[in-house]
Amino acid sequence: MDIKKVNMHKKFDALEDLELNTNLLILQEITTKWYKSRPDNKDLQMLKDAVLNVSLIANKLKYEKSLFHTTISEYRQDKIRAIERARRVEEELKQINKKVKL
């Protein structure tokens, strides 16, 4: 895998997360301000609750995405180590076979 593509993907993910967090904070601030001015308004109460739930779900999804990328990275490293071990063993077997044939 091309390391430049991976790094670029990480940068885009970071920018996307920053944009999401910024927009959620804007929604939360405006909703809170409106709700404080009219706490008896049922629609504002529902909007406040919905914004809070969307924020929680977004944070959960970001966390799960992070875990996914960590897991994939660990699997990739395990695979690379297994391949390197197999190549090393194959080379050792070749050396042993050469000695046996002599």
C-alpha positions, 0 to 999 in steps of 0.5 A: 500500500502506498504510504502517501495515499495512507497519509493523505487519507488520514489528513482527509479523515482529520479534516472531515472530523474537524468539520463534523465537530465544528458543525455539531458545536454550532448546532448545539450552541444555537439550539441551546441559545434558542432553548434557553430563551424559550424552554417551554417550547416543545419543538425546541425541546425535541430539537435540543434532544435530537441534536444531542442524540446526533452528536452522540451517534456521530462520536460513537461512529468516529470511535468505531471508525478509529477502532476499525482502522486500528484493527486493520493496521494490526492485521496488516502488520501481523500478515507482514510478520507472518510472510517475513517469517515464512520467507526466512524459514524457506531460506533456512530450508534451502540452506539445509537442503544444500548442506544435505545434498553435499 
